[in-house]
């Protein structure tokens, strides 16, 4: 029996997480507590998401980077037998590719589509990176397949919001002759999306853990721009789902 098989036999389900946009994103998962996981300090996908344009050619390169990160995780943490992906736009692998990894995969996109179907949401806004909200994104495609219309920001907002997420809201964005903090910029962008939806947006999905701090600011502005729109904390939903799936079987991670 291999080392990994020995650990799995004793420790039950062991989680590895890939696809964080920043170190702050990984810390957000840590802060939620109640579930141990292994992740990489540096990821090939991280710089790619922040710096490369969203094109079909780059999508294939991103897939290769994701596969390399997962292979590194498996090498560093051979006892891991479950996989989570923190950025929904990174759910790029086919079922066959996932099966070949021999890791039980938990889909964040499935968590969201189940939530929207249960709550009968048919038009939802997406606040996330370009890779999460573009029309070729696995998140966008999955929502459409469920009869849910994804509403997204004007394309001119995509790269700046991606930069805000990659910078974990610590940076500044120049916008219409003004220098805005990342959170101010994102809230203004959300207001534009809600205005463009003409009152038909039923929910706003926060796609990335790095963007979760915006929720309190958005709620404080509810009367002005957010009166009838539910906020869906997708990273929070996903983490709660993972906890239910795994926490019963987890023991302390081997060091």
Order of alpha helices (4+ residues) and beta strands (2+ residues): alpha-beta-alpha-alpha-alpha-beta-alpha-beta-alpha-beta-alpha-alpha-beta-alpha-beta-beta-alpha-beta-alpha-alpha-beta-alpha
